[in-house]
Amino acid sequence: MSTTLTAAPTAGTARPRLLRGLTWLVLRQHRTTLTCILALVVLGSLWIVYQRGQLVDTLAAAGWPGKTVPQPVVGEGYSRLTFLLGMLPGVLAVFLGAPLIAADQEQGTVQLVTTQSVTRRRWLVAKLGWCLLITLVACSVLSAVFTWWWKPYRSVLPDIWMDQSVFDTTGPVLPALAVFLTAAGFTIGILLRRVLASMVVTFVFCVAAQTAWGMFRDLLGTPRTATYPLNDEFPAHLDDAYEVDRWVGSADGQLYGWGSCAEATEKATNACIEERGIVNNVFQYLDYDQMAAMQWTGAGILLAGTAVLTAFALWWASRRPL
C-alpha cells in the first residue's frame, strides 16, 4: 500500500473531498481523541439539560417567581458543573495541545510524514487547525448550553455574573480561553519536543495564565459611579452590580476612604463626618448590562493571543528541524 498522503482513495473507499488526503490522515491519527471530546460534549450537554430540568421543577414547586425562593436552590451538581467547565480549558491544553506535535517529534512520526508529498508547513497547519477547531466547537457548544441554563435563572443561582464560575464559562469566554491555552500547549510542545515535559510546563502555564486572567477581568469594563445620601439604604437597582470600590464624599466632591470616620465611639464618628462635611456614599461598580461587552472584549484579547502563539509556532517549526 502506498504511503503517499495524496494518493486517491479507491472506488470502494471514496471519501468526501474535505476528508481526503492530509485532513483524513490527521482525523484518523486523532480519532480516539476526537471521539472522547465528542462524548464529553454530548454527556456534558445532557448533564446541563438534566440539571436545568431539576432546577425548573424545584422553582415551580416553590412558586417562583411569584414567591421568593431561599438560596441555595441548587445542590452539589451545579458546583461540580461550574468547576469542571472552569477546568476544561486547562485539561484540553494539557492533554490535547501539549502532546499534539511533541508526541510526533518524540516518536519520530514527524520525520515519516514530512518525507511524503506534503510540505512541513501544510502538515503543521492541518494539525494545529484541527486542534483549534475541535477545541473551539466543543467549548462553544458547552458554553452555549450552560448560558441557556444560567441566564434566565441567575437571580436564584449562588454565583454572581462576575465570578469566574460564570464569567469564564458563559458566552464567548470559555471557547476563547480554551483555544488560547491549547495554542500555548502546542507551542510549548514544539519548543520542548518531549510529551511529559510539555504537559507539565503547560499545566503550570495554565494555572498562571488563569490566575492572571482573574486579576485582569475587572479591567475589561469601564466602572460606573453612583452617589446616594449617606444615611440612605443601598439602592435596589445596584443589587446586581459588582463592586469595584466605594468611598464617602463631601458636598464639594471630595472623596474619603470608606473607613475614614470609623472612630471608636458614635459621637466621635459623627464629629468626624461633620468636620469633613461628608454627606454622600459613592459607589463604583460594574453593572450586569456590561457583561456581554466585557466578555467579547476579553474573548477578542484571548483570540489575538491565540493568533500570535499559532503564528509563532508555525514560524518556529517551519524553520527548525522537527
DOMARTOR-420049 format. One line per field, with one value per residue (C-alpha): x, y, z; residue number from 1. Coordinates in nm, 4 decimals, decimal comma. Example, Ala and Ser with C-alpha at 12.3 -4.5 7.8 and 13.67 -1.06 7.14 Angstrom:
% residues 2
east <- (1,2300 1,3670)
north <- (-0,4500 -0,1060)
up <- (0,7800 0,7140)
num <- (1 2)
% end
This chain:
% residues 322
east <- (0,0000 0,1351 0,2353 0,1871 -0,0590 -0,2181 -0,2937 -0,6521 -0,8777 -1,0111 -1,3656 -1,4842 -1,3376 -1,4280 -1,4496 -1,5920 -1,3486 -1,2833 -1,1890 -0,9270 -0,5511 -0,3929 -0,7230 -0,8223 -0,4800 -0,4974 -0,8515 -0,7599 -0,4468 -0,6505 -0,9759 -0,9619 -0,9153 -1,1926 -1,4282 -1,3528 -1,4138 -1,7406 -1,8538 -1,7587 -1,9674 -2,2713 -2,2594 -2,1825 -2,4728 -2,7103 -2,5937 -2,6604 -3,0066 -3,0827 -2,9618 -3,1694 -3,4764 -3,4184 -3,3913 -3,7073 -3,9037 -3,7709 -3,8616 -4,2072 -4,2778 -4,1703 -4,3933 -4,1092 -4,1071 -4,4244 -4,2636 -3,9144 -3,7071 -3,4470 -3,0997 -2,9348 -3,1856 -2,9247 -2,7272 -2,3715 -2,4378 -2,4206 -2,0932 -1,9379 -2,0523 -1,9080 -1,5848 -1,5470 -1,6283 -1,3669 -1,1122 -1,1917 -0,9630 -0,6639 -0,7448 -0,7633 -0,4362 -0,2514 -0,3938 -0,4682 -0,2441 0,0819 0,1214 -0,0100 0,3287 0,5553 0,4310 0,5090 0,8534 0,9259 0,8012 0,9533 0,6164 0,7029 1,0017 0,7806 0,5084 0,7374 0,9141 0,5866 0,4333 0,3151 0,5195 0,6029 0,4015 0,0943 0,1182 0,1541 -0,1407 -0,3575 -0,2586 -0,2895 -0,6056 -0,7748 -0,6749 -0,8035 -1,1221 -1,2308 -1,1477 -1,3464 -1,6506 -1,6599 -1,6293 -1,8697 -2,1401 -2,0905 -2,0773 -2,3988 -2,5853 -2,4660 -2,5561 -2,9035 -2,9356 -2,7757 -2,9135 -3,2886 -3,2289 -2,9229 -3,1158 -3,1644 -2,8204 -2,5410 -2,2737 -2,2833 -2,2087 -1,8502 -1,7475 -1,5027 -1,7554 -1,9959 -1,7993 -1,5441 -1,7929 -2,0668 -2,0736 -1,7565 -1,5044 -1,4938 -1,4086 -1,1695 -0,9847 -0,9723 -0,8209 -0,5683 -0,4459 -0,4474 -0,2380 0,0004 0,0109 0,1153 0,3611 0,5269 0,5264 0,7021 0,9664 1,0320 0,9850 0,9004 0,5470 0,5762 0,7820 0,5427 0,2389 0,3954 0,5027 0,1634 -0,0125 0,1987 0,1347 -0,2431 -0,2517 -0,0504 -0,2494 -0,5904 -0,4776 -0,3603 -0,6835 -0,8845 -0,6899 -0,7348 -1,1096 -1,2183 -1,0346 -1,2463 -1,5222 -1,5416 -1,6628 -1,9685 -2,0262 -2,3428 -2,3867 -2,6577 -2,7141 -2,5001 -2,7807 -2,9978 -3,0396 -2,8293 -3,0139 -3,2087 -3,1036 -2,7431 -2,8155 -2,6878 -2,3796 -2,0223 -1,8432 -1,5134 -1,4620 -1,6563 -1,5959 -1,7752 -1,7821 -1,8439 -2,0826 -1,7961 -1,6973 -1,4040 -1,3732 -1,2595 -1,1926 -1,4874 -1,3472 -1,2175 -1,4543 -1,4690 -1,3978 -1,4195 -1,7484 -2,0569 -2,0069 -1,6534 -1,7721 -2,0444 -1,7955 -1,5581 -1,8385 -1,9474 -1,5930 -1,5232 -1,8685 -1,9379 -2,2896 -2,2775 -2,1886 -2,0008 -2,0182 -1,8071 -1,9323 -1,9672 -2,3250 -2,4695 -2,5597 -2,1846 -2,1222 -2,1645 -1,9340 -1,6743 -1,6882 -1,6461 -1,3600 -1,1878 -1,2539 -1,1012 -0,7859 -0,7600 -0,8157 -0,5495 -0,3135 -0,4078 -0,3218 0,0162 0,1015 -0,0080 0,1905 0,4976 0,4572 0,4346 0,7326 0,9477 0,8598 0,8954 1,2496 1,3994 1,4369 1,1425)
north <- (0,0000 0,3432 0,5747 0,8853 1,1074 1,2481 0,9125 0,8989 0,6530 0,3536 0,3490 0,1386 0,3740 0,7124 0,9865 1,3382 1,5884 1,7550 1,4196 1,3204 1,3284 1,5109 1,6000 1,2337 1,1368 1,3892 1,2863 0,9190 0,9730 1,1529 0,9600 0,8432 1,1989 1,3224 1,0519 1,1389 1,5097 1,4472 1,2168 1,4851 1,7440 1,5169 1,3939 1,7415 1,8936 1,6236 1,6804 2,0544 1,9904 1,7491 1,9942 2,2719 2,0495 1,9766 2,3480 2,4315 2,1666 2,2945 2,6547 2,5607 2,3682 2,6719 2,9110 3,1122 3,3835 3,4826 3,3857 3,4454 3,1292 3,0954 3,0179 2,7937 2,6198 2,4053 2,1165 1,9982 1,9241 2,2935 2,3478 2,0407 2,1520 2,5022 2,3592 2,1145 2,3794 2,6053 2,3222 2,2279 2,4827 2,3687 1,9999 2,0465 2,2413 1,9721 1,6577 1,7821 2,0803 1,9841 1,6345 1,7373 1,7957 1,6878 1,3268 1,3164 1,4632 1,2173 0,9111 1,0040 1,0297 1,3787 1,2521 0,9998 1,2496 1,5255 1,2921 1,2404 1,4635 1,7323 2,0210 2,0630 2,3852 2,2208 1,9352 2,1786 2,3879 2,0755 1,9554 2,2902 2,3849 2,0580 2,1023 2,4594 2,3847 2,0906 2,2891 2,5895 2,3845 2,1688 2,4607 2,6783 2,4126 2,3607 2,7355 2,7920 2,5196 2,6418 3,0031 2,8786 2,7379 3,0172 3,3342 3,3042 3,1774 3,3795 3,5537 3,2255 3,0772 3,1268 3,2845 3,6444 3,7290 3,8448 3,5226 3,3044 3,0216 3,2275 3,4905 3,2401 2,9628 3,1520 3,3407 3,3583 3,3460 2,9678 2,8816 3,1770 3,0851 2,7199 2,7876 3,0303 2,7780 2,4981 2,7150 2,7744 2,3973 2,3029 2,5938 2,4661 2,1152 2,2334 2,4107 2,1295 1,8324 1,5928 1,4950 1,4695 1,7856 1,9728 1,8607 1,9640 2,3064 2,3582 2,2778 2,5367 2,7908 2,7298 2,7861 3,1082 3,2325 3,1691 3,3348 3,6408 3,6388 3,6504 3,9573 4,1234 4,0543 4,3725 4,5874 4,4700 4,7215 5,0891 5,1333 5,3462 5,5619 5,6025 5,8608 5,8425 6,0120 5,8914 5,7589 5,6145 5,2443 5,0871 5,1485 4,8442 4,8868 4,8195 4,4796 4,3080 4,5298 4,4176 4,6455 4,7909 5,0425 5,2695 5,5940 5,8600 6,2126 6,5717 6,8108 6,9690 6,6314 6,5471 6,1694 5,9891 5,6232 5,4125 5,3816 5,7369 5,8182 5,4772 5,6148 5,4304 5,5933 5,7067 6,0596 6,0730 5,9281 6,1919 6,4657 6,3415 6,3304 6,6833 6,8175 6,6834 6,7669 6,4087 6,3767 6,1033 5,7437 5,6993 5,3535 5,2494 4,9411 4,7293 4,6504 4,3313 4,5006 4,5428 4,1688 4,0873 4,3684 4,2714 3,9075 3,9884 4,2249 3,9555 3,6949 3,9246 3,9630 3,5869 3,5140 3,7687 3,5877 3,2589 3,4017 3,5228 3,1862 2,9919 3,2152 3,1793 2,8003 2,7787 3,0107 2,8238 2,4738 2,5540 2,6863 2,4277 2,0502 1,8675)
up <- (0,0000 -0,0909 0,1911 -0,0234 0,1579 -0,1550 -0,3128 -0,4345 -0,2488 -0,4344 -0,5651 -0,2722 -0,0121 -0,1627 0,0947 0,0902 -0,0558 0,2820 0,4378 0,1840 0,1961 0,4870 0,6536 0,6622 0,7969 1,0830 1,1784 1,1664 1,3747 1,6425 1,6118 1,9754 2,0997 1,8711 1,9976 2,3612 2,3040 2,1200 2,4010 2,6539 2,4693 2,4407 2,8003 2,9346 2,7428 2,8645 3,2226 3,1924 3,0467 3,3328 3,5991 3,4427 3,4486 3,8165 3,8909 3,6963 3,8883 4,2219 4,1398 4,0138 4,3337 4,5387 4,3426 4,1831 4,0541 4,2378 4,5687 4,6967 4,6984 4,9752 4,8445 4,7615 4,5374 4,3608 4,5032 4,4537 4,0866 3,9967 4,1821 4,0216 3,6798 3,7065 3,8498 3,5596 3,2997 3,4559 3,4401 3,0794 2,9026 3,1074 3,0549 2,6776 2,6799 2,8765 2,7150 2,3621 2,2926 2,4614 2,3056 1,9618 1,7962 2,0821 2,0554 1,6825 1,7492 2,0284 1,8375 1,5026 1,3228 1,2067 1,0062 0,8252 0,7442 0,6217 0,3761 0,1892 -0,0740 0,1693 0,2979 0,6625 0,6816 0,5315 0,7798 1,0712 0,9549 0,9299 1,2782 1,4528 1,2642 1,3592 1,7232 1,7489 1,5561 1,7714 2,0862 1,9656 1,8630 2,1771 2,4193 2,2205 2,2461 2,6203 2,6828 2,4832 2,6707 3,0112 2,9218 2,8242 3,1768 3,3764 3,2175 3,2921 3,6468 3,7504 4,0291 4,2176 4,1492 4,4025 4,1781 4,0578 3,6970 3,7623 3,9372 3,7479 3,7595 3,5472 3,3541 3,2215 3,1419 2,9568 2,6286 2,4173 2,7024 2,7540 2,3899 2,3583 2,6780 2,5724 2,2295 2,3822 2,6389 2,3793 2,1463 2,4356 2,4900 2,1382 2,1241 2,4422 2,2929 1,9772 2,1851 2,4358 2,1960 2,4823 2,5801 2,9583 2,9953 2,7669 2,9664 3,2977 3,1711 3,0048 3,3321 3,5167 3,2404 3,2567 3,6319 3,5977 3,2965 3,4535 3,7775 3,5815 3,3805 3,7022 3,8152 3,4761 3,4400 3,6240 3,3689 3,0744 3,1529 3,2424 3,6022 3,6698 3,9744 4,1826 4,4565 4,7238 5,0625 5,3491 5,5665 5,2870 5,2163 4,9433 4,6113 4,4971 4,1331 4,2357 4,3897 4,0733 4,0452 4,1024 4,3486 4,2281 4,5079 4,7410 4,9264 5,1262 4,9879 5,0872 4,9150 4,7192 4,5689 4,7968 4,8432 5,1559 5,2212 5,3379 5,6884 5,7222 6,0090 6,1710 6,5176 6,8482 6,9516 6,7654 6,8936 6,7548 6,4241 6,3909 6,4768 6,2077 5,9496 6,0386 6,0365 5,6869 5,5556 5,4465 5,3070 5,0402 4,9768 4,6483 4,4932 4,1933 4,0149 3,7022 3,6010 3,4595 3,1308 3,0707 3,0898 2,7201 2,6049 2,8645 2,7578 2,3900 2,4694 2,6723 2,4039 2,1426 2,3505 2,4016 2,0316 1,9405 2,1774 2,0103 1,6683 1,7947 1,9539 1,6457 1,4115 1,6329 1,6470 1,2671 1,2211 1,4722 1,3493 0,9802 1,0189 1,2506 1,2336 1,3837)
num <- (1 2 3 4 5 6 7 8 9 10 11 12 13 14 15 16 17 18 19 20 21 22 23 24 25 26 27 28 29 30 31 32 33 34 35 36 37 38 39 40 41 42 43 44 45 46 47 48 49 50 51 52 53 54 55 56 57 58 59 60 61 62 63 64 65 66 67 68 69 70 71 72 73 74 75 76 77 78 79 80 81 82 83 84 85 86 87 88 89 90 91 92 93 94 95 96 97 98 99 100 101 102 103 104 105 106 107 108 109 110 111 112 113 114 115 116 117 118 119 120 121 122 123 124 125 126 127 128 129 130 131 132 133 134 135 136 137 138 139 140 141 142 143 144 145 146 147 148 149 150 151 152 153 154 155 156 157 158 159 160 161 162 163 164 165 166 167 168 169 170 171 172 173 174 175 176 177 178 179 180 181 182 183 184 185 186 187 188 189 190 191 192 193 194 195 196 197 198 199 200 201 202 203 204 205 206 207 208 209 210 211 212 213 214 215 216 217 218 219 220 221 222 223 224 225 226 227 228 229 230 231 232 233 234 235 236 237 238 239 240 241 242 243 244 245 246 247 248 249 250 251 252 253 254 255 256 257 258 259 260 261 262 263 264 265 266 267 268 269 270 271 272 273 274 275 276 277 278 279 280 281 282 283 284 285 286 287 288 289 290 291 292 293 294 295 296 297 298 299 300 301 302 303 304 305 306 307 308 309 310 311 312 313 314 315 316 317 318 319 320 321 322)
% end
